[in-house]
Structure formats: structure tokens, C-alpha cells
């Protein structure tokens, strides 16, 4: 009876709420917005056309993370919300946020949580 995990159903494995992909889940503002100005600056160096960058240009930036292509492919699928093969500035910011999550040692979710979906 009792102990450190008294009252929890997950035991020690649901620790870290509010970290990684769960960060910002209970906030009003889109969690990516805090770093978006930095991501936007980078986005506009990648020659957007009609407000979007091509997959080729996005890939050039994404591979600088040194993450494996399998991980970057998963990030692309999560970030390309409209599945048009291009990234607008919000999708690009989301991709950079997901890369940061992975580089910080957290796992990615298999589908994009509602709180990470870009506002537009």
C-alpha cells in the first residue's frame, strides 16, 4: 500500500508530461509559436515560392540535423499537414520543432497531437 506511485495507474512510465511532443498540450498558444520567429528567418532563406518551400529545399535544411532519413521522413509526414509535398512557414516551423524534440531525446508520436497542429 502507498508508495511513490500511489494513486497513479501508469506507474513510473507516464512521467514527463509536458515534455517532448506533449509540451504545450494544455496551453492556449501554439507551442511552436515561441520559436517561430527563428524558424521563419530560416524559412525565408530557403527561397519560398507562393509562401511555400519545396521538398528539396526543406530536405536540405532538415538533413543538417543529422537525424536518420527514416526519422526525417516521419517528421515530414507529421509536418506536411495538407500533404501537398511542400511546407508553408507554419509547417516548416512544426518540422523544426519536431526535429528539436527528437534531438532532445524524446520520441515522436505516430500521429500529430491536436495541440501541435498549426493554427491556420
Legacy VTK file of the C-alpha trace (Angstrom):
# vtk DataFile Version 3.0
C-alpha trace
ASCII
DATASET POLYDATA
POINTS 120 float
0.000 0.000 0.000
1.077 3.536 -0.700
4.483 4.401 -2.029
5.733 6.819 -4.652
3.195 5.773 -7.277
0.112 5.632 -5.027
-2.861 6.963 -6.953
-1.360 6.569 -10.429
-2.370 3.978 -12.962
0.694 4.420 -15.162
3.344 3.765 -12.556
6.640 5.443 -13.345
6.135 5.389 -17.118
3.826 8.366 -17.564
6.300 10.802 -16.057
7.401 13.709 -18.181
4.001 15.135 -19.027
4.662 18.474 -20.638
7.916 17.326 -22.214
8.759 16.330 -25.765
5.699 16.047 -28.026
3.405 16.589 -25.015
4.856 20.039 -24.324
2.191 22.705 -24.679
-0.731 20.258 -24.629
-2.647 22.313 -22.102
-1.651 25.784 -23.292
-3.790 28.191 -25.290
-0.983 29.329 -27.590
0.555 27.022 -30.200
3.731 25.744 -28.502
5.758 26.162 -31.714
4.997 29.924 -31.747
7.679 30.725 -29.162
10.457 29.663 -31.572
8.658 30.563 -34.797
10.475 33.887 -35.425
13.785 31.996 -35.592
12.255 29.316 -37.835
10.654 31.988 -40.072
14.009 33.663 -40.611
15.441 30.347 -41.776
12.325 29.601 -43.859
12.782 32.780 -45.910
16.401 31.883 -46.719
15.112 28.716 -48.451
13.532 30.538 -51.414
9.800 30.085 -50.788
7.540 30.365 -53.828
3.959 31.475 -53.150
4.634 31.108 -49.428
5.891 27.517 -49.594
9.231 25.772 -49.885
9.751 22.683 -51.990
10.520 19.308 -50.510
14.029 19.561 -51.975
14.742 22.874 -50.209
13.173 21.653 -46.959
15.246 18.467 -47.104
18.492 20.453 -47.472
17.717 22.148 -44.149
16.277 19.096 -42.380
19.309 16.872 -43.055
21.553 19.352 -41.223
20.031 17.907 -38.036
21.987 14.672 -38.724
18.878 12.629 -37.883
18.419 9.416 -39.919
16.325 9.669 -43.079
13.734 7.330 -41.534
13.181 9.820 -38.693
13.177 12.815 -41.041
10.610 11.025 -43.221
8.351 10.606 -40.205
8.812 14.272 -39.293
7.940 15.257 -42.867
4.713 13.215 -42.759
3.726 14.830 -39.454
4.623 18.372 -40.573
3.183 18.368 -44.121
-0.349 18.797 -42.753
-2.007 19.397 -46.128
0.003 16.613 -47.827
0.974 18.818 -50.775
4.667 17.877 -50.772
5.661 21.410 -49.755
5.916 23.253 -46.439
4.466 26.660 -45.635
6.036 28.696 -42.830
3.886 27.083 -40.107
4.534 23.552 -41.373
8.260 24.324 -41.591
8.240 25.672 -38.023
6.445 22.487 -36.936
9.064 20.336 -38.703
11.867 22.226 -36.941
10.032 21.830 -33.610
9.678 18.067 -34.162
13.376 17.839 -35.064
14.194 19.645 -31.814
12.001 17.203 -29.849
13.854 14.254 -31.381
17.290 15.825 -30.856
16.356 16.428 -27.203
15.957 12.655 -26.855
12.158 12.354 -26.886
10.109 10.011 -29.026
7.842 11.286 -31.782
4.171 10.427 -31.841
2.752 8.327 -34.679
0.139 10.972 -35.467
0.218 14.701 -34.850
-1.376 15.599 -31.497
-4.110 18.274 -31.778
-2.063 20.837 -29.830
0.745 20.659 -32.427
-1.496 21.222 -35.460
-0.642 24.642 -36.938
-3.281 27.302 -36.160
-4.072 28.078 -39.786
LINES 1 121
120 0 1 2 3 4 5 6 7 8 9 10 11 12 13 14 15 16 17 18 19 20 21 22 23 24 25 26 27 28 29 30 31 32 33 34 35 36 37 38 39 40 41 42 43 44 45 46 47 48 49 50 51 52 53 54 55 56 57 58 59 60 61 62 63 64 65 66 67 68 69 70 71 72 73 74 75 76 77 78 79 80 81 82 83 84 85 86 87 88 89 90 91 92 93 94 95 96 97 98 99 100 101 102 103 104 105 106 107 108 109 110 111 112 113 114 115 116 117 118 119
